[in-house]
């Protein structure tokens, strides 16, 4: 990354299971052709969640376009998998920029897709080393809805910042309705499990533009 002039990144986390809107719509059409109500409900949910794919794609493109105006360009880095990760890299690619993929060796192999800049596509065996490289150059963390892996990465980052083991940086959670239903953050404060100030470690955003505005305010981007 140093050789390629990568000094500042925005980490984009999120589910590998979120589909592109056109793919989700096709799945729904196929499900509706059958009679299994459970399959139809799952397909309907996929369509609803597919908006996060599109928002991640838009965010990747927005960061890529805006960072061209900065003294130190900022690059999107993802886990190199499908879903939200693919969307972030895809947005950067479609905006004519470079982006990074940190793949991980899994039982079900992740196959790098063409949106990642080839010389910035890396393969890791250990999660711990991969997480370290996610954070080393990051100026922000953007987290879309996801499962165990996304939650693991999000909470490890917040723990490192909370305990002073990592420098503070903006953490933005896309989709407040999802996160509020998933985690009762206020309950952690009310029961004394975290301090009230810990809620300031992250902020909720809904759109790519809102996320960029928060970044611009934090770093005083022109």
VEXSE-950290 format. One line per field, with one value per atom (N, C-alpha, C): residue number from 1; atom name; y, z, x. Coordinates in Angstrom, 2 decimals. Layout:
# residues N
n c(NUM ...)
atom c(CA ...)
py c(Y ...)
pz c(Z ...)
px c(X ...)
This chain:
# residues 222
n c(1 1 1 2 2 2 3 3 3 4 4 4 5 5 5 6 6 6 7 7 7 8 8 8 9 9 9 10 10 10 11 11 11 12 12 12 13 13 13 14 14 14 15 15 15 16 16 16 17 17 17 18 18 18 19 19 19 20 20 20 21 21 21 22 22 22 23 23 23 24 24 24 25 25 25 26 26 26 27 27 27 28 28 28 29 29 29 30 30 30 31 31 31 32 32 32 33 33 33 34 34 34 35 35 35 36 36 36 37 37 37 38 38 38 39 39 39 40 40 40 41 41 41 42 42 42 43 43 43 44 44 44 45 45 45 46 46 46 47 47 47 48 48 48 49 49 49 50 50 50 51 51 51 52 52 52 53 53 53 54 54 54 55 55 55 56 56 56 57 57 57 58 58 58 59 59 59 60 60 60 61 61 61 62 62 62 63 63 63 64 64 64 65 65 65 66 66 66 67 67 67 68 68 68 69 69 69 70 70 70 71 71 71 72 72 72 73 73 73 74 74 74 75 75 75 76 76 76 77 77 77 78 78 78 79 79 79 80 80 80 81 81 81 82 82 82 83 83 83 84 84 84 85 85 85 86 86 86 87 87 87 88 88 88 89 89 89 90 90 90 91 91 91 92 92 92 93 93 93 94 94 94 95 95 95 96 96 96 97 97 97 98 98 98 99 99 99 100 100 100 101 101 101 102 102 102 103 103 103 104 104 104 105 105 105 106 106 106 107 107 107 108 108 108 109 109 109 110 110 110 111 111 111 112 112 112 113 113 113 114 114 114 115 115 115 116 116 116 117 117 117 118 118 118 119 119 119 120 120 120 121 121 121 122 122 122 123 123 123 124 124 124 125 125 125 126 126 126 127 127 127 128 128 128 129 129 129 130 130 130 131 131 131 132 132 132 133 133 133 134 134 134 135 135 135 136 136 136 137 137 137 138 138 138 139 139 139 140 140 140 141 141 141 142 142 142 143 143 143 144 144 144 145 145 145 146 146 146 147 147 147 148 148 148 149 149 149 150 150 150 151 151 151 152 152 152 153 153 153 154 154 154 155 155 155 156 156 156 157 157 157 158 158 158 159 159 159 160 160 160 161 161 161 162 162 162 163 163 163 164 164 164 165 165 165 166 166 166 167 167 167 168 168 168 169 169 169 170 170 170 171 171 171 172 172 172 173 173 173 174 174 174 175 175 175 176 176 176 177 177 177 178 178 178 179 179 179 180 180 180 181 181 181 182 182 182 183 183 183 184 184 184 185 185 185 186 186 186 187 187 187 188 188 188 189 189 189 190 190 190 191 191 191 192 192 192 193 193 193 194 194 194 195 195 195 196 196 196 197 197 197 198 198 198 199 199 199 200 200 200 201 201 201 202 202 202 203 203 203 204 204 204 205 205 205 206 206 206 207 207 207 208 208 208 209 209 209 210 210 210 211 211 211 212 212 212 213 213 213 214 214 214 215 215 215 216 216 216 217 217 217 218 218 218 219 219 219 220 220 220 221 221 221 222 222 222)
atom c(N CA C N CA C N CA C N CA C N CA C N CA C N CA C N CA C N CA C N CA C N CA C N CA C N CA C N CA C N CA C N CA C N CA C N CA C N CA C N CA C N CA C N CA C N CA C N CA C N CA C N CA C N CA C N CA C N CA C N CA C N CA C N CA C N CA C N CA C N CA C N CA C N CA C N CA C N CA C N CA C N CA C N CA C N CA C N CA C N CA C N CA C N CA C N CA C N CA C N CA C N CA C N CA C N CA C N CA C N CA C N CA C N CA C N CA C N CA C N CA C N CA C N CA C N CA C N CA C N CA C N CA C N CA C N CA C N CA C N CA C N CA C N CA C N CA C N CA C N CA C N CA C N CA C N CA C N CA C N CA C N CA C N CA C N CA C N CA C N CA C N CA C N CA C N CA C N CA C N CA C N CA C N CA C N CA C N CA C N CA C N CA C N CA C N CA C N CA C N CA C N CA C N CA C N CA C N CA C N CA C N CA C N CA C N CA C N CA C N CA C N CA C N CA C N CA C N CA C N CA C N CA C N CA C N CA C N CA C N CA C N CA C N CA C N CA C N CA C N CA C N CA C N CA C N CA C N CA C N CA C N CA C N CA C N CA C N CA C N CA C N CA C N CA C N CA C N CA C N CA C N CA C N CA C N CA C N CA C N CA C N CA C N CA C N CA C N CA C N CA C N CA C N CA C N CA C N CA C N CA C N CA C N CA C N CA C N CA C N CA C N CA C N CA C N CA C N CA C N CA C N CA C N CA C N CA C N CA C N CA C N CA C N CA C N CA C N CA C N CA C N CA C N CA C N CA C N CA C N CA C N CA C N CA C N CA C N CA C N CA C N CA C N CA C N CA C N CA C N CA C N CA C N CA C N CA C N CA C N CA C N CA C N CA C N CA C N CA C N CA C N CA C N CA C N CA C N CA C N CA C N CA C N CA C N CA C N CA C N CA C N CA C N CA C N CA C N CA C N CA C N CA C N CA C N CA C N CA C N CA C N CA C N CA C)
py c(-1.20 0.00 1.25 1.20 2.34 2.60 1.53 1.67 2.27 2.01 2.51 3.89 4.45 5.78 5.82 4.69 4.62 5.01 6.19 6.68 6.90 6.99 7.22 6.40 5.70 4.84 5.05 4.66 4.55 3.09 2.48 1.07 0.93 0.05 -0.19 -1.64 -1.80 -3.11 -3.32 -4.57 -4.86 -6.29 -6.70 -8.09 -8.52 -9.74 -10.37 -10.89 -10.90 -11.51 -10.51 -9.23 -8.22 -8.19 -8.30 -8.42 -7.06 -6.99 -5.82 -5.76 -4.55 -4.44 -5.26 -5.30 -6.06 -7.56 -8.01 -9.44 -9.80 -8.93 -9.18 -9.21 -8.31 -8.27 -9.54 -10.06 -11.30 -12.47 -12.50 -13.55 -13.50 -12.29 -12.16 -12.65 -12.31 -12.79 -14.31 -14.91 -16.38 -16.99 -16.34 -16.85 -16.75 -15.63 -15.42 -16.36 -16.94 -17.91 -19.24 -19.41 -20.61 -20.35 -21.30 -21.18 -21.21 -21.24 -21.31 -19.92 -19.68 -18.36 -17.94 -18.88 -18.55 -18.05 -18.70 -18.29 -16.91 -16.64 -15.32 -14.25 -14.53 -13.55 -13.24 -14.26 -14.05 -13.20 -13.48 -12.72 -11.26 -11.06 -9.69 -8.94 -9.64 -9.01 -8.68 -9.54 -9.26 -7.99 -7.78 -6.56 -5.33 -5.41 -4.29 -3.97 -5.01 -4.81 -4.39 -4.61 -4.30 -2.80 -1.99 -0.54 -0.21 -1.06 -0.81 -1.11 -2.06 -2.30 -1.04 -0.48 0.71 1.90 2.02 3.15 2.98 1.75 1.49 1.77 1.42 1.71 3.21 3.94 5.39 6.02 5.48 6.02 5.80 4.60 4.32 5.28 5.57 6.50 7.92 8.32 9.68 9.94 9.00 9.14 9.25 8.43 8.42 9.74 10.27 11.55 12.70 12.75 13.86 13.85 12.66 12.58 13.05 13.11 13.62 15.08 15.78 17.19 17.40 16.32 16.43 16.31 16.94 16.85 15.41 14.69 13.27 12.49 11.82 11.07 10.00 9.72 8.70 7.57 6.34 5.19 4.27 3.70 2.72 1.40 0.80 -0.54 -1.41 -2.60 -3.54 -4.89 -5.83 -7.18 -8.00 -7.39 -8.08 -9.15 -9.24 -10.26 -9.69 -10.47 -10.01 -9.06 -8.76 -7.94 -6.50 -5.96 -4.57 -4.28 -5.24 -5.05 -4.84 -5.70 -5.56 -4.21 -3.77 -2.50 -1.33 -1.32 -0.24 -0.18 -1.33 -1.38 -1.03 -1.48 -1.22 0.28 0.96 2.40 3.13 2.75 3.37 3.10 1.87 1.47 2.25 2.37 3.06 4.56 5.09 6.50 6.71 5.65 5.76 5.80 5.28 5.32 3.95 3.95 2.71 2.40 1.13 0.72 -0.57 -0.91 -1.99 -3.11 -4.34 -5.50 -6.36 -6.59 -7.46 -8.77 -9.69 -10.98 -11.85 -12.81 -13.76 -15.17 -16.09 -17.49 -18.12 -18.58 -19.19 -20.55 -21.32 -22.62 -22.43 -21.39 -21.03 -19.86 -20.15 -19.17 -17.88 -16.76 -15.48 -15.36 -15.03 -14.86 -13.37 -12.79 -11.36 -11.03 -9.96 -9.55 -8.43 -8.10 -7.17 -5.73 -5.38 -3.99 -3.58 -4.54 -4.23 -3.94 -2.91 -2.63 -3.81 -4.46 -5.72 -5.64 -4.57 -4.47 -4.12 -3.88 -3.57 -4.64 -5.84 -6.97 -7.90 -8.09 -8.86 -10.07 -11.10 -12.33 -12.59 -12.73 -12.98 -14.36 -14.93 -16.21 -15.97 -15.00 -14.75 -13.50 -13.62 -12.49 -11.35 -11.68 -10.65 -9.72 -10.29 -9.47 -8.65 -9.24 -8.52 -7.32 -7.51 -6.40 -5.29 -5.65 -4.65 -3.79 -4.44 -3.69 -2.88 -3.30 -2.48 -1.12 -1.14 0.07 0.92 0.35 1.06 2.41 2.47 3.70 4.35 3.83 4.30 5.64 6.50 7.78 7.73 6.67 6.51 5.07 4.71 3.39 3.59 2.97 3.02 1.61 1.42 0.08 -0.02 -0.91 -1.18 -2.40 -2.67 -3.85 -5.12 -5.98 -7.22 -8.20 -9.33 -10.39 -10.47 -11.69 -11.89 -11.23 -11.40 -10.84 -9.32 -8.70 -7.24 -6.74 -7.41 -7.00 -7.17 -8.25 -8.49 -7.36 -6.99 -5.93 -4.58 -4.29 -3.02 -2.89 -3.91 -3.80 -3.89 -4.60 -4.60 -3.21 -2.55 -1.20 -0.25 -0.31 0.58 0.31 -0.97 -1.32 -0.75 -0.84 -0.32 1.20 1.89 3.34 3.69 2.98 3.23 3.07 2.09 1.80 2.54 3.38 4.15 3.39 2.21 1.40 1.79 2.54 2.99 4.44 5.22 6.63 6.76 7.85 8.10 8.45 7.98 8.30 8.18 8.85 8.74 7.29 6.87 5.59 5.88 5.48 5.79 4.50 4.39 3.22 3.58 2.92 3.18 2.47 3.23 2.63 2.53 3.65 3.66 2.65 2.49 1.56 0.15 -0.27 -1.61 -1.69 -0.73 -0.80 -0.64 0.22 0.41 -0.87 -1.59 -2.83 -3.94 -3.91 -4.96 -4.80 -3.56 -3.32 -2.15 -2.37 -1.30 -0.65 0.30 0.97 1.71 2.31 3.07 2.15 0.91 -0.05 -0.30 -0.30 -0.47 0.68 1.90 3.05 2.96 2.65 2.62 1.58 0.49 -0.56 -0.40 0.67 0.95 0.13 -0.50 -1.33 -0.50 0.66 1.63 3.01 3.95 5.33 6.09 7.10 7.89 8.44 8.84 9.38 8.37 7.07 6.04 6.05 6.61 6.70 7.68 8.51 9.46 8.82 7.54 6.84 6.62 6.68 6.39 7.32 7.40 8.21 7.44 7.66 7.04 7.94 7.33 8.05 7.23 7.90 7.22 7.23 8.21 8.33 8.54 8.31 8.53 9.99 10.89 12.32 12.71 12.18 12.50 12.00 10.82 10.28 11.15 11.56 12.40 13.76 14.33 15.61 15.51 14.42 14.23 14.10 13.37 13.25 14.61 15.36 16.66 17.60 17.54 18.39 17.98 16.68 16.18 16.55 16.38 16.62 17.98 18.75 20.07 19.99 19.02 18.94 20.18 20.69 21.85 21.37)
pz c(0.00 0.00 0.00 0.74 0.75 -0.65 -1.32 -2.69 -3.63 -3.37 -4.21 -3.75 -2.71 -2.24 -1.46 -0.81 0.00 1.44 1.86 3.21 4.05 3.42 4.15 3.52 4.37 3.87 4.70 4.11 4.84 4.78 5.94 6.02 5.87 5.01 4.78 5.16 6.24 6.70 6.36 6.24 6.02 5.53 5.47 5.17 3.76 3.67 2.37 1.75 2.51 2.05 1.46 1.53 0.96 -0.56 -1.28 -2.74 -3.42 -4.64 -5.48 -5.77 -5.92 -6.12 -7.27 -8.40 -9.54 -9.27 -8.54 -8.20 -7.21 -6.20 -5.21 -5.88 -6.82 -7.52 -8.32 -8.93 -9.69 -8.77 -7.59 -6.62 -6.19 -6.02 -5.61 -6.70 -7.93 -9.04 -9.10 -8.90 -8.93 -7.75 -6.58 -5.40 -5.59 -6.16 -6.35 -7.41 -8.21 -9.19 -8.52 -7.27 -6.51 -5.49 -4.56 -3.57 -2.13 -1.93 -0.59 0.04 1.02 1.62 2.34 2.95 3.65 2.67 1.52 0.49 -0.03 -0.19 -0.67 0.35 1.65 2.69 2.72 2.58 2.57 1.37 0.24 -0.97 -0.83 -0.20 0.03 0.94 1.95 2.86 2.13 1.22 0.44 -0.39 -0.92 -1.69 -0.79 0.42 1.35 1.73 1.99 2.42 1.28 0.05 -1.10 -1.22 -0.55 -0.62 0.00 0.93 1.53 0.55 -0.35 -1.41 -2.25 -2.64 -3.49 -2.75 -1.46 -0.69 -0.51 -0.31 -0.21 -1.53 -2.61 -3.94 -4.16 -3.77 -3.91 -3.02 -1.82 -0.91 -1.46 -2.00 -2.58 -3.72 -4.54 -5.65 -5.15 -4.15 -3.61 -2.98 -2.18 -1.56 -2.63 -3.64 -4.71 -5.45 -5.77 -6.49 -5.61 -4.39 -3.50 -3.10 -2.93 -2.44 -3.48 -4.73 -5.76 -5.50 -4.77 -4.49 -3.24 -2.52 -1.26 -1.47 -0.57 -0.64 -0.47 0.46 0.66 0.27 -0.87 -1.30 -0.28 -0.22 0.68 -0.17 0.20 -0.60 0.20 -0.49 0.12 0.28 1.48 1.70 2.27 1.70 2.17 2.41 2.88 3.10 1.83 0.69 -0.58 -0.89 -0.09 -0.33 -1.09 -1.21 -1.93 -1.08 -1.55 -0.79 -0.67 0.54 0.80 0.44 0.69 0.36 -1.14 -1.91 -3.37 -3.79 -3.17 -3.54 -3.34 -2.22 -1.96 -3.00 -3.29 -4.33 -5.70 -5.95 -7.24 -7.45 -6.41 -6.51 -6.85 -6.18 -6.45 -7.88 -8.32 -9.68 -10.72 -10.50 -11.47 -11.50 -10.40 -10.37 -10.96 -11.47 -12.10 -11.16 -9.93 -8.93 -8.53 -7.60 -7.06 -5.72 -5.35 -4.03 -3.63 -2.37 -1.77 -1.31 -1.44 -0.92 -0.07 1.17 2.07 2.22 1.33 1.35 2.50 2.87 3.94 3.42 3.75 3.36 4.25 3.63 4.36 3.76 4.49 3.96 2.63 2.58 1.32 0.76 -0.18 -0.65 -1.13 -0.72 -1.31 -2.61 -3.67 -4.97 -5.28 -5.41 -5.71 -7.00 -6.99 -8.15 -8.87 -10.08 -10.90 -10.43 -9.43 -8.99 -8.13 -7.49 -6.67 -7.60 -7.27 -8.04 -7.88 -8.96 -8.86 -7.94 -8.05 -7.21 -5.76 -5.46 -4.09 -3.54 -4.09 -3.63 -2.84 -1.56 -0.67 -0.12 0.22 0.76 2.15 3.15 4.52 4.98 5.87 6.48 7.87 8.61 9.99 10.08 10.78 10.97 11.71 12.70 13.53 12.70 11.83 10.99 10.00 9.51 8.57 9.26 10.48 11.23 11.46 11.76 11.99 10.76 9.59 8.36 7.97 8.38 8.16 8.85 10.07 10.89 10.73 10.29 10.27 9.57 8.42 7.63 7.62 8.38 8.27 8.96 8.30 8.89 9.33 8.96 9.35 9.14 9.82 9.68 9.36 8.27 7.88 7.94 8.73 8.99 8.54 7.59 7.11 7.87 7.77 8.43 8.06 9.05 8.82 9.95 9.87 10.85 11.82 12.20 13.22 12.85 11.61 11.19 11.28 10.79 10.83 12.28 13.13 14.53 15.23 14.92 15.50 15.14 13.87 13.42 14.00 14.05 14.61 16.08 16.88 18.32 18.71 17.94 18.24 18.02 16.95 16.68 17.78 18.19 19.24 20.57 20.84 22.07 22.07 20.93 20.83 21.03 20.48 20.66 22.09 22.62 24.00 25.01 24.81 25.75 25.43 24.39 24.05 23.33 22.86 22.13 20.66 20.19 18.81 18.80 17.85 17.78 17.42 17.86 17.60 16.14 15.56 14.19 14.08 13.12 12.97 12.69 13.38 13.11 12.79 11.61 11.17 10.87 11.45 11.27 10.32 9.19 8.20 8.60 8.64 8.87 10.33 10.93 12.37 12.75 11.92 12.24 12.45 11.62 11.78 13.09 13.36 14.54 15.84 15.84 17.06 17.42 16.41 16.69 17.10 16.56 16.85 18.22 18.58 19.81 20.57 21.83 22.70 23.38 22.69 23.24 24.54 24.60 25.80 27.02 26.80 27.90 28.50 27.66 28.17 29.08 28.73 29.59 30.87 30.73 31.89 32.93 32.48 33.40 33.84 33.39 33.80 33.08 31.99 31.27 30.42 29.98 29.30 29.86 29.60 30.05 29.05 29.50 28.56 27.40 27.67 26.62 25.56 25.89 24.90 23.71 23.91 22.80 21.73 22.09 21.13 20.24 20.47 19.64 18.22 18.04 16.73 16.47 15.20 14.79 13.73 13.72 12.72 11.49 10.31 9.06 8.18 7.21 6.33 4.87 4.48 3.07 2.91 1.69 1.38 1.61 1.22 1.37 2.83 3.66 5.09 5.71 5.31 5.83 5.42 4.16 3.69 4.39 4.61 5.31 6.72 7.40 8.74 8.70 7.71 7.55 7.25 6.38 6.00 7.19 8.03 9.23 10.21 10.38 11.34 10.93 9.64 9.16 8.48 8.43 7.81 6.36 5.64 4.22 3.53 2.57 1.81 0.73)
px c(0.83 0.00 0.87 1.97 2.88 3.43 3.81 4.32 3.28 2.01 0.93 0.43 1.07 0.68 -0.60 -0.95 -2.17 -1.84 -2.31 -2.01 -3.27 -4.43 -5.68 -6.79 -7.53 -8.61 -9.88 -10.99 -12.26 -12.66 -12.82 -13.18 -14.69 -15.10 -16.52 -16.83 -17.61 -18.04 -19.51 -19.93 -21.33 -21.52 -22.75 -23.09 -22.70 -22.20 -21.94 -23.23 -24.32 -25.57 -26.55 -26.23 -27.12 -26.92 -28.01 -27.95 -28.11 -27.59 -27.84 -29.34 -29.90 -31.35 -31.90 -31.18 -31.69 -31.68 -30.67 -30.60 -31.70 -31.90 -32.96 -34.33 -34.55 -35.84 -36.06 -35.02 -35.13 -35.46 -34.80 -35.10 -36.57 -37.08 -38.48 -39.42 -39.12 -39.97 -39.98 -38.82 -38.74 -39.50 -39.40 -40.11 -41.62 -42.07 -43.51 -44.09 -43.22 -43.69 -44.05 -43.58 -43.89 -44.98 -45.12 -46.20 -45.69 -44.38 -43.80 -43.77 -44.64 -44.76 -43.48 -42.76 -41.52 -40.46 -40.38 -39.43 -39.77 -41.06 -41.50 -41.15 -41.37 -41.05 -39.56 -38.73 -37.28 -36.87 -37.48 -37.16 -37.61 -38.76 -39.23 -38.27 -37.76 -36.80 -35.50 -35.08 -33.89 -34.05 -35.23 -35.49 -35.39 -35.95 -35.89 -34.44 -33.65 -32.27 -31.34 -31.78 -30.92 -30.65 -31.43 -31.16 -29.81 -29.35 -28.04 -26.92 -27.14 -26.16 -26.00 -27.13 -27.08 -26.48 -26.75 -26.19 -24.69 -24.23 -22.79 -22.10 -22.75 -22.21 -22.10 -23.13 -23.12 -22.06 -21.89 -20.89 -19.48 -19.22 -17.92 -17.60 -18.59 -18.40 -18.19 -18.96 -18.87 -17.50 -17.03 -15.71 -14.63 -14.74 -13.73 -13.71 -14.87 -14.93 -14.45 -14.93 -14.59 -13.11 -12.54 -11.17 -10.15 -10.56 -9.66 -9.29 -10.16 -9.93 -9.07 -8.77 -8.04 -6.54 -5.79 -4.33 -3.88 -4.53 -4.26 -5.51 -5.52 -6.71 -7.10 -8.39 -8.92 -9.49 -9.16 -9.55 -10.47 -11.43 -12.34 -11.59 -11.72 -11.19 -12.31 -12.48 -13.50 -12.86 -13.68 -13.21 -13.10 -13.42 -13.23 -14.24 -15.31 -16.33 -17.52 -18.58 -19.79 -20.63 -21.81 -22.75 -22.31 -22.42 -22.08 -20.62 -19.74 -18.32 -18.14 -18.75 -18.68 -19.22 -20.30 -20.93 -19.97 -19.24 -18.30 -17.20 -16.60 -15.56 -16.14 -17.34 -17.98 -18.19 -18.64 -18.85 -17.57 -16.47 -15.17 -14.74 -14.93 -14.55 -15.33 -16.63 -17.48 -17.21 -16.63 -16.25 -14.86 -14.26 -12.96 -11.79 -11.99 -10.93 -10.44 -9.51 -8.95 -9.60 -9.59 -10.06 -9.36 -9.50 -8.72 -9.65 -9.18 -9.91 -8.99 -9.38 -8.61 -9.37 -9.10 -9.79 -9.29 -10.12 -9.76 -10.00 -9.10 -9.26 -10.33 -11.42 -12.53 -12.85 -13.67 -14.10 -14.81 -15.67 -16.31 -15.51 -14.65 -13.67 -14.33 -13.74 -14.10 -13.32 -14.01 -13.36 -13.32 -12.13 -12.05 -12.79 -13.57 -14.33 -13.57 -13.94 -13.15 -13.17 -14.00 -14.07 -12.88 -12.22 -11.05 -9.87 -9.10 -7.89 -6.94 -6.51 -5.74 -4.53 -3.75 -2.55 -2.86 -4.15 -4.57 -5.51 -5.40 -6.19 -5.27 -5.57 -4.70 -5.44 -4.71 -5.29 -4.70 -5.58 -5.15 -5.60 -4.81 -5.18 -5.77 -5.24 -5.67 -6.54 -7.65 -8.54 -7.84 -7.01 -6.39 -5.50 -4.68 -3.81 -4.62 -5.67 -6.55 -7.18 -7.67 -8.27 -7.26 -6.01 -4.98 -4.78 -4.75 -4.54 -5.77 -6.95 -8.13 -7.96 -7.44 -7.43 -6.17 -5.08 -3.80 -3.88 -4.51 -4.54 -5.92 -6.84 -8.22 -8.43 -9.20 -9.60 -11.06 -11.76 -13.16 -13.59 -14.66 -15.26 -16.74 -17.19 -18.59 -19.14 -20.18 -20.69 -22.15 -22.40 -23.75 -24.30 -25.59 -26.15 -25.38 -25.21 -24.48 -24.71 -24.04 -24.19 -23.04 -22.67 -21.64 -20.31 -19.89 -18.61 -18.59 -19.66 -19.76 -19.77 -20.54 -20.61 -19.26 -18.57 -17.26 -16.30 -16.27 -15.36 -15.74 -17.04 -17.49 -17.14 -17.48 -17.28 -15.81 -15.01 -13.58 -13.00 -13.42 -12.93 -13.37 -14.63 -15.11 -14.40 -14.11 -13.40 -11.98 -11.31 -9.95 -9.93 -10.91 -10.98 -11.38 -12.37 -12.84 -11.71 -10.85 -9.77 -8.47 -8.50 -7.33 -6.24 -6.55 -5.56 -5.49 -6.47 -6.49 -6.96 -6.45 -6.83 -8.32 -8.90 -10.31 -10.50 -11.59 -11.96 -13.48 -14.10 -15.56 -15.98 -17.04 -17.67 -19.13 -19.56 -20.92 -21.67 -22.85 -23.70 -24.84 -24.87 -25.92 -27.21 -28.30 -29.61 -29.97 -30.38 -30.66 -31.74 -32.75 -33.84 -33.30 -32.36 -31.75 -31.00 -30.12 -29.26 -30.03 -31.05 -31.85 -32.60 -33.05 -33.77 -32.82 -31.61 -30.63 -30.00 -29.62 -28.85 -29.47 -29.78 -30.28 -29.08 -28.47 -27.29 -27.60 -28.78 -29.14 -29.24 -29.65 -29.73 -28.35 -27.31 -25.95 -25.56 -26.01 -25.74 -26.56 -27.85 -28.74 -28.32 -27.73 -27.30 -25.84 -25.20 -23.84 -22.78 -23.15 -22.19 -21.23 -21.69 -20.83 -21.14 -20.26 -20.48 -21.34 -22.07 -22.88 -22.05 -20.82 -19.96 -19.59 -19.71 -19.37 -20.33 -21.52 -22.46 -21.98 -21.00 -20.45 -19.38 -19.08 -18.11 -18.63 -19.95 -20.53 -21.71 -22.08 -23.23 -24.01 -25.31 -26.17 -26.27 -26.24 -26.45 -27.38 -27.98 -28.93 -28.50 -27.71 -27.35 -25.85 -25.37 -23.96 -23.58 -24.47 -24.19 -24.07 -24.95 -24.90 -23.60 -23.16 -21.91 -20.73 -20.70 -19.59 -19.60 -20.78 -20.87 -20.30 -20.56 -20.03 -18.51 -18.01 -16.56 -15.93 -16.56 -16.04 -15.99 -17.01 -17.03 -15.95 -15.75 -14.76 -13.35 -13.03 -11.67 -11.50 -12.60 -12.56 -12.08 -12.64 -12.35 -12.95 -12.23 -12.71 -13.68)
